[in-house]
Amino acid sequence: MLHAGLAAEKLAKAALVSKNPIYSVEPRNEVMLLYFGGHLQVDEDKIRTAGAKEVVGRLRKIGVLQQDSQLDLLSAMRNGAAHAAPDSAQAKGMISPLARTIETLLGDLGKQLDAFWERWTDAVEDAVNEQEDEVFRDVQLRITRARHAFEDQFKNLPPGSKELVIRAPQPRPQEWIEAVEISAGGAPVFDASGGACPACGGPNILTFELYEATTTNAHYRANGFACSLCPFKVVGPDEMAALRTANTPPKIATVVYSHGQTRTPAEVALLKAQLPDRCFRRRPRLPESGPGP
């Protein structure tokens, strides 16, 4: 939040100075008023400008920015007046107002988004798309973060190193599915190949968990996705739905396991009663990040 608030503050000051340098003067600072007016010389280390709150307020008065309580909260976090954990819902909620404010300020300065955001431009445009839900925007941002984290590992390596890692032979065949454990209710949990990772293009694992059972069939739904090479992963039905919306769907979405009638109707009823309590909670069994090159 500190870096986000500082970025917005500096860009806001640039927009204000572009109108008139005097507009950035601290309140009741006559020395700075004369300096920015061009009639007094001051050592560089003694130059002071208005704070974020005053700068945003002045931009609102001249119609560059509109009232925005989320932007005010972001400024408060930057100044230490409000606090939020980096991974909290409140902190994630600041991404959209930050991106929206910077887009407005860049437009006022006549600058393009990609000149400021560079490789983060697409992710930022997704962040300000209010027509998409929060989970979708979060998944899109995580794809971009994982892609950059993966690419940054190869900055100082010879050209083509990244492609060699992606194409390296895998311990399993290209398409596979296997039962990896037995859940508390006695049903197997499946892992399967899931195609190319949307962040790095590497191999990944889909995790399937039971969501419906009969006396002869067990129906499994993809409940998790984790890449073997980069940090990208999603967990749960909402994030899986957002992943399918944002990218080419994984090759397998559901699995049906057929068998002889090995359960009595009473056992099936008991299994169904347990499903809401234990489905969609297990995370893919992979480390936080894949192996380096």
C-alpha positions as CSV (number, residue, x, y, z in Angstrom):
1,M,0.0,0.0,0.0
2,L,2.9,2.3,0.7
3,H,4.2,2.0,-2.9
4,A,0.8,2.2,-4.4
5,G,-0.1,5.4,-2.5
6,L,3.3,6.9,-3.2
7,A,2.9,6.2,-7.0
8,A,-0.5,7.9,-7.0
9,E,0.8,10.9,-5.0
10,K,3.7,11.5,-7.3
11,L,1.6,11.3,-10.4
12,A,-1.0,13.6,-8.9
13,K,1.7,16.1,-8.2
14,A,2.9,15.9,-11.8
15,A,-0.6,16.5,-13.0
16,L,-0.9,19.5,-10.7
17,V,2.4,21.0,-11.7
18,S,1.5,20.6,-15.3
19,K,-1.3,23.2,-14.7
20,N,0.9,25.6,-12.7
21,P,3.9,24.9,-10.5
22,I,2.5,27.2,-7.8
23,Y,-0.4,24.8,-7.3
24,S,2.0,22.3,-5.6
25,V,3.1,24.8,-2.9
26,E,2.7,23.7,0.8
27,P,-0.1,25.6,2.6
28,R,1.2,28.8,4.3
29,N,4.8,28.4,3.0
30,E,5.8,31.7,1.6
31,V,9.4,30.6,0.8
32,M,8.1,27.8,-1.4
33,L,5.5,30.1,-2.9
34,L,8.3,32.5,-4.0
35,Y,10.4,29.6,-5.2
36,F,7.8,28.0,-7.4
37,G,6.8,31.5,-8.6
38,G,10.3,31.8,-10.0
39,H,11.5,34.7,-7.8
40,L,13.6,32.9,-5.2
41,Q,16.4,30.3,-5.3
42,V,16.3,27.5,-2.8
43,D,18.6,24.5,-2.2
44,E,17.2,21.4,-3.7
45,D,17.2,19.5,-0.4
46,K,15.0,22.2,1.1
47,I,12.2,22.1,-1.5
48,R,8.9,21.1,-0.1
49,T,5.6,20.4,-1.8
50,A,2.0,19.9,-0.6
51,G,1.0,16.5,0.8
52,A,-1.1,13.9,-0.9
53,K,-4.3,15.1,0.7
54,E,-3.9,18.7,-0.4
55,V,-2.8,17.7,-3.9
56,V,-5.8,15.4,-4.4
57,G,-8.1,18.1,-3.0
58,R,-6.8,20.7,-5.4
59,L,-7.1,18.4,-8.4
60,R,-10.7,17.8,-7.4
61,K,-11.3,21.6,-7.2
62,I,-10.1,22.1,-10.7
63,G,-12.1,19.0,-12.0
64,V,-9.2,16.6,-12.8
65,L,-10.3,14.1,-10.1
66,Q,-13.7,13.3,-8.7
67,Q,-14.7,12.5,-5.1
68,D,-13.6,8.9,-4.3
69,S,-13.7,7.4,-0.8
70,Q,-11.5,4.5,-1.8
71,L,-8.8,6.9,-3.1
72,D,-9.0,8.7,0.2
73,L,-8.5,5.4,2.1
74,L,-5.5,4.6,-0.1
75,S,-4.0,8.0,0.8
76,A,-4.6,7.3,4.5
77,M,-2.9,3.9,4.2
78,R,0.1,5.5,2.5
79,N,0.4,8.0,5.4
80,G,0.0,5.3,8.0
81,A,-3.4,6.6,9.3
82,A,-5.1,3.4,8.2
83,H,-3.7,-0.1,8.1
84,A,-4.4,-3.3,6.1
85,A,-2.5,-6.6,5.8
86,P,-0.9,-6.9,2.3
87,D,-3.1,-10.0,1.4
88,S,-6.3,-8.8,3.0
89,A,-9.5,-8.2,1.1
90,Q,-9.2,-4.5,1.9
91,A,-5.7,-4.2,0.4
92,K,-6.8,-6.1,-2.7
93,G,-9.7,-3.7,-3.0
94,M,-7.3,-0.8,-3.4
95,I,-6.1,-2.1,-6.7
96,S,-9.1,-0.9,-8.7
97,P,-9.2,2.7,-7.3
98,L,-5.4,3.0,-7.7
99,A,-5.6,1.9,-11.3
100,R,-8.6,4.1,-12.0
101,T,-6.9,7.1,-10.5
102,I,-3.7,6.6,-12.4
103,E,-5.6,6.2,-15.7
104,T,-7.4,9.5,-15.1
105,L,-4.1,11.3,-14.2
106,L,-2.3,9.9,-17.2
107,G,-5.2,10.9,-19.5
108,D,-4.9,14.5,-18.1
109,L,-1.2,14.5,-18.8
110,G,-1.7,13.1,-22.3
111,K,0.2,9.9,-21.5
112,Q,-0.6,6.4,-22.5
113,L,-1.2,3.6,-20.0
114,D,1.5,1.4,-21.3
115,A,4.1,4.1,-20.9
116,F,3.5,4.0,-17.2
117,W,2.5,0.4,-16.4
118,E,4.6,-1.3,-19.1
119,R,4.2,-5.1,-18.9
120,W,1.4,-4.7,-16.2
121,T,-0.9,-2.8,-18.6
122,D,-3.2,-5.7,-19.4
123,A,-3.6,-6.6,-15.7
124,V,-4.4,-3.0,-14.8
125,E,-7.0,-2.7,-17.5
126,D,-8.6,-5.9,-16.1
127,A,-8.5,-4.3,-12.6
128,V,-10.5,-1.3,-13.6
129,N,-13.1,-3.4,-15.5
130,E,-16.0,-3.0,-13.0
131,Q,-18.2,-5.3,-15.2
132,E,-16.1,-8.3,-14.1
133,D,-16.4,-9.7,-10.6
134,E,-13.7,-9.4,-8.0
135,V,-12.7,-13.1,-8.2
136,F,-12.1,-12.8,-12.0
137,R,-10.0,-9.6,-11.6
138,D,-8.0,-11.3,-8.8
139,V,-7.3,-14.4,-10.9
140,Q,-6.2,-12.2,-13.9
141,L,-3.8,-10.3,-11.7
142,R,-2.3,-13.4,-10.2
143,I,-1.7,-14.8,-13.7
144,T,0.2,-11.7,-14.6
145,R,2.2,-11.7,-11.3
146,A,3.1,-15.4,-11.8
147,R,4.1,-14.8,-15.4
148,H,6.5,-11.9,-14.4
149,A,7.9,-13.9,-11.5
150,F,8.7,-16.8,-13.9
151,E,10.2,-14.6,-16.6
152,D,12.3,-12.7,-14.1
153,Q,14.2,-16.0,-13.2
154,F,15.7,-15.9,-16.7
155,K,16.9,-12.3,-16.9
156,N,20.6,-13.2,-16.5
157,L,20.5,-16.5,-18.3
158,P,21.3,-17.2,-22.0
159,P,18.6,-16.6,-24.5
160,G,16.3,-19.6,-24.9
161,S,16.7,-20.9,-21.4
162,K,13.1,-20.3,-20.5
163,E,11.9,-22.2,-23.6
164,L,14.2,-25.1,-22.7
165,V,12.7,-25.3,-19.2
166,I,9.1,-25.3,-20.6
167,R,9.9,-28.0,-23.1
168,A,11.9,-30.2,-20.8
169,P,10.6,-33.8,-20.6
170,Q,8.2,-34.4,-17.7
171,P,8.1,-37.4,-15.4
172,R,4.5,-38.2,-16.6
173,P,3.1,-38.6,-20.1
174,Q,1.4,-35.5,-21.7
175,E,-2.1,-36.6,-20.6
176,W,-2.6,-38.6,-17.4
177,I,-5.0,-39.0,-14.5
178,E,-4.4,-40.8,-11.2
179,A,-5.9,-41.3,-7.8
180,V,-3.5,-39.7,-5.3
181,E,-5.2,-40.3,-1.9
182,I,-8.3,-41.4,-0.2
183,S,-10.4,-38.7,1.5
184,A,-11.9,-39.0,5.0
185,G,-15.2,-40.3,3.5
186,G,-13.5,-43.1,1.6
187,A,-13.6,-41.6,-1.9
188,P,-10.4,-41.2,-4.0
189,V,-9.1,-37.8,-4.8
190,F,-7.8,-37.5,-8.4
191,D,-5.0,-35.4,-10.0
192,A,-4.8,-35.0,-13.8
193,S,-2.8,-33.1,-16.4
194,G,-4.4,-29.8,-17.1
195,G,-2.8,-28.5,-20.3
196,A,-0.6,-25.4,-20.5
197,C,-0.4,-22.9,-17.6
198,P,-1.9,-19.5,-18.6
199,A,0.9,-17.7,-16.9
200,C,4.1,-19.5,-18.1
201,G,2.9,-22.2,-20.6
202,G,4.4,-24.9,-18.4
203,P,2.7,-28.2,-17.3
204,N,0.2,-28.1,-14.5
205,I,-1.9,-30.3,-12.3
206,L,-5.7,-30.3,-11.9
207,T,-7.2,-31.6,-8.7
208,F,-10.6,-33.3,-8.7
209,E,-12.8,-33.8,-5.6
210,L,-16.0,-35.7,-5.2
211,Y,-19.2,-33.6,-5.5
212,E,-21.9,-36.2,-6.2
213,A,-22.2,-40.0,-5.6
214,T,-24.6,-42.8,-6.5
215,T,-24.4,-46.5,-5.8
216,T,-22.5,-47.0,-9.1
217,N,-21.0,-43.7,-10.0
218,A,-18.8,-41.0,-8.4
219,H,-18.8,-37.6,-10.0
220,Y,-15.7,-35.4,-9.6
221,R,-15.3,-31.7,-10.3
222,A,-12.1,-29.8,-11.0
223,N,-11.4,-28.0,-7.7
224,G,-7.8,-26.8,-8.0
225,F,-5.2,-25.9,-10.6
226,A,-1.4,-25.5,-9.9
227,C,1.5,-25.0,-12.2
228,S,4.7,-27.1,-11.9
229,L,7.0,-24.3,-13.0
230,C,5.6,-20.9,-11.8
231,P,3.7,-19.8,-8.7
232,F,0.3,-19.6,-10.3
233,K,-2.5,-21.7,-8.7
234,V,-6.2,-21.4,-8.1
235,V,-8.4,-23.2,-5.5
236,G,-12.1,-23.7,-5.2
237,P,-15.1,-23.6,-7.6
238,D,-15.2,-19.8,-7.9
239,E,-11.6,-19.4,-8.9
240,M,-11.8,-22.3,-11.3
241,A,-14.8,-20.7,-13.0
242,A,-12.9,-17.4,-13.2
243,L,-9.9,-19.3,-14.7
244,R,-12.1,-20.8,-17.4
245,T,-13.6,-17.5,-18.2
246,A,-10.2,-15.8,-18.6
247,N,-8.4,-18.6,-20.5
248,T,-8.9,-21.6,-22.6
249,P,-10.6,-24.2,-20.4
250,P,-8.4,-27.0,-19.0
251,K,-8.8,-30.2,-21.0
252,I,-10.7,-32.0,-18.2
253,A,-13.5,-30.3,-16.3
254,T,-15.3,-33.3,-14.7
255,V,-14.5,-37.0,-14.0
256,V,-17.0,-39.8,-13.6
257,Y,-15.8,-42.9,-11.8
258,S,-18.0,-45.9,-12.5
259,H,-17.9,-49.1,-10.5
260,G,-20.0,-52.0,-9.4
261,Q,-22.6,-51.5,-6.7
262,T,-20.3,-51.6,-3.7
263,R,-22.2,-49.2,-1.4
264,T,-25.6,-49.7,0.1
265,P,-28.2,-47.0,-0.2
266,A,-27.6,-46.1,3.4
267,E,-23.8,-45.6,2.8
268,V,-24.5,-43.4,-0.3
269,A,-26.9,-41.3,1.7
270,L,-24.3,-40.9,4.4
271,L,-21.6,-40.0,1.8
272,K,-23.9,-37.3,0.3
273,A,-24.6,-35.9,3.7
274,Q,-20.9,-35.4,4.2
275,L,-20.2,-33.7,0.9
276,P,-21.0,-30.1,1.7
277,D,-18.7,-30.3,4.8
278,R,-15.7,-31.5,3.0
279,C,-15.8,-30.6,-0.7
280,F,-13.9,-27.6,-2.1
281,R,-11.4,-27.3,0.7
282,R,-8.4,-29.2,-0.3
283,R,-5.6,-27.3,-2.0
284,P,-3.4,-28.7,-4.7
285,R,-0.4,-30.4,-3.2
286,L,2.4,-28.3,-4.7
287,P,4.9,-25.9,-3.2
288,E,4.3,-22.1,-3.3
289,S,6.6,-21.8,-6.3
290,G,8.0,-24.1,-8.9
291,P,11.7,-25.0,-9.3
292,G,14.0,-22.4,-10.8
293,P,15.8,-22.9,-14.1
